[in-house]
């Protein structure tokens, strides 16, 4: 699995200087590149590819046609799972619990780094692109950001993918598989809810998911990466004279 770094179970963490450098070079800089790519594609969607709105609106209208009270209630819950306040609250709790259980702050910080990076890219891209939401009745209050990309989907993918990556270190097989399965399903529920409730175009959801997935991978790799100096020092000590 490419998102899981090879040194995820290491017991020693980086010092403050190394951590700051890693955050800049392995999270912030790639994050800027990711934002440029997302913003560039957004410019295409609101410019040369504006015709996609028509085909994507057909999907939103077909979902509108199957709405009923039961699914309205179910998708309202699923949509709320990806809400910023919910994600931040659950993330803070997860960081505290993992830090307490593992005593590895650099490991516990993975989901916090992921959702912070994702949110920064989402807000910046939404401010630049300003894509209108689908032309169907909206079942959720529309936040003061554009439709592109989906912040709910991006946040849920970033957070729950981070947890799934961290769960690969769980020793008990049944528990590891259960946690990974649950964390893998939740973002799909959020994505469907946002489409069903008329809050996003399909491309908004897909790009939001890509944003969250990449941010989770960057967060997992940036602080647990074994530095070159550490590797060389280890090799030197283990090589006989």
N, C-alpha and C positions, 0 to 999 in steps of 0.2 A: 504494500500500500504506500503510494508515493507521499501521502500527507503525513505519514508517521515517521518522525526522524529516527535514525538508528541509535541515538544515545538518549532516548526518552527516559530510560530507567537510571540514568547516572545519579550518583548520590551526592556529588559536589556541584555547587552552583557557581555562577560567575561572580566576580567582585563587581563593585559599583561601576567602575570605569569600563570594564568589559561589557557589562549589561547595557549601559547607555550607548556604547559604540554599536553593539549588536542590534539594539532597537532601531538605531538610525539606519544602519547599513542593510539589515535583513528584514526590516518591517516598513520603516518610513519611506525609504527610497523606492523599493518595489511597489509600495502603496501609491506613490505619486505616478509611477508608470501605469499602474492599474487604473488610476483615476483618468489619466489621459486616454487610455483605451476605451473606457466606459463613456467618457464625455464625447470622444470622437464618434463612437457608434450612435450615441444619442443625437448628435448633430445630423447624422445620416437619416435617422428615423424622423426627425422633424424637418428634413430637407429633401434630398433626392428620393428617399424611401418613404415619404409621407403617405404614399398609396397603400402601404401596409396597414394603416389605420383602418381602412375599409374592411379588409379580410379579418383583422383582429377583432374589430367591432362585431363581426358576425358571430364569433365565438362568445363574446360577452352577451349578445342578445339571445343566443341559444341557451346560455345558462340562466338568463333572466326568465326565459319561458318555463323552466322547470322549477322555479322557486315555489316553496310552500312554507308554512309556519314551522314545520318540524326541522327542515333543513336550514331555514333562516336562523333558528335557535342554535342548531349544532354548529354551523359555520361561524356564528357570532363568537362562540367559545373558542373555536380553532383560531379565528382571527386575533382574538385577545391574547392568545399564547405568544404571538409575535409582536405584541405591543411593546414599545420602548421601555415603559415603566416596569412591565412584567419581566422582560429580559434582564434589565439592570438589577432588579431585586433578586431574581433567582441566581444571576451570575455572582452577585456579591455573596450570597449564601454559599454557593458552590466553592468560591475561592476560599472562604473562611474554613469550611469543612475540610477541603482537600489540604489546605495548609496545616491545619491542626492534625490531620491524620498522617500526613507524609513528612511534615517538617521541611518541605522543599518549596520555598516561596516561588522560585523560578518555574516550577512545575504548576503550582496552583494559579499562577498569573496568566496562564495560557488563554483561558476564555475571556478574561478581562481585556487582554491585548487584542484579541480577535474582534470583539464587538466594538471596541474603541476605534480600531482601524477601519472596520466596516462602516461604522456610523459616520466617520469623518469623510470617507470617500462618497458615501451616499448623499450626505448633506451638500457637499461641494458640487457633485454632479447634478443633483436636482436643482440647485440654485442656478446653474449655468444653462441647463437644457430647457426647463420649464415646459415639459410636455403635458398637455391637458389629459385629464382622466377620461376613461371610456364614456361614450355618449349613451349611458343607461342610468337608471335610478341607482344611487349609491346607498347601500344599507349601513355604512359606517360614516361617522363624521369625517370629512376630508381634512387632513392636517394641512398646514400652510406650506406644503412642499408639492412639487409636481408629481406626476404619475411615474416618471422614470428616474432611477430604477426603483423597484419595490424595497422600501426600508424594512417592512415587516418580514418579508421573505429573507432578505439579506441578513438581518439580525438573528433570525431563528436558525438559518443555515450556519452562520458563523459560530453561534453559541453551541448548538447541539452537535455540530461536527467537531468542535473543540473537545466536548465531553466524550464523544465517541473515540477520538484519538487518544485521550487520556485513559479511556476504559480499556485500551489494548494492554495496559500494564496490570490489569486485575488478574490474579492468579487463578481464582475459581472459574472454571470454564463456563458453567451455566450462568453465572452472574455476569461475566464479561460479555457473553453473547446476548444476554437479555438487555443489558445497558446499551450496547451498540445498536441492537435492533430498535429499541424504543427511540433512541436519539436519531436514528436514520429515518424513522417514519414521521416524526413530528413536523419537520419542515415541509413535507409533502402536504400534510393537512393544512398548514398555514397557507401554502401556495394556492391550493384549491379554494380555500375560503376567500382569499383576496380576489380571485377571479370570479367566483360565484357571486360575491357581494358587490361586483362592479367597480372595484377600486383600482384595478390595474389591467393593462393590456397584457397579453401573453409574453411579449418581448420584455416588458418591465419585470415580470416575474423571473424569467430565465436569466436576465442580466443581474438581477438582484441575487439570485442563487449563486451565480458565478462569482460575484463580488464576495459573498459570505464564505464560499468554499475556499477561495484563494486566500482570504484573510485568515481563515482558520489554519491553513497550511503554513502561512508566514509566521503566525503567532507560535505555532508548535515548534518551528525550527529555530526561531531567532535566539532564544535564551538557552535552549538545551543543546545547541550545537557545540561540539567539542572544538575548542580553538586549536589552531595549528601549533601554537607554542606548547600547549598542554600535550598534544599528540607527540610532538618531537621530543619533549622531555621524557615522556613515558617510554618511547622507543629507545632513547639514549640509556635510560636506567636498565632496560631489559636486555640490552645488547652486551655480550661479554667483551672484555677488553682483549 
